């Protein structure tokens, strides 16, 4: 398991991923929070780059590989919704439907629903592109 700090790029099979900044409390209207059953939202701005030398299949990006963890073992996944939701912008490709080509980068926000009592400790990236979970400390 790789441990890093926010802002530090980590290598993956196709290139590198970097959480640029983490917001512990995202401004969102109460009605949306109730609809999702959350007390609050947090968000991370991520930059994903595909190496120019990458000659395999195009990379499909999405929120599914990202989670946040607290100190009590709770894991919070990205908010899974579309429509008239006021996500922080620009939005990171959400549903795995954005293909990223060799030599390009994508930057955007991923939003997580969580309890306001959560004491977040880690941001985690887990996918086939990484041989083990990549972890960034949120402390």
Buried (B, 14 or more C-beta within 10 A) or exposed (E): EBEBEBEEBBEBEBBBBBBEEBBEEBEBEEEBBEEBEBEBBBBBBBBBBBBEEBEEEBBEBBBBBBBBBBEEEBEBEBBEBEEEBEBBEEBBBBEEEBEBEBEBEBEBBBBBBBEEEBEBBBBBBBBEBBEEBBBBEBE
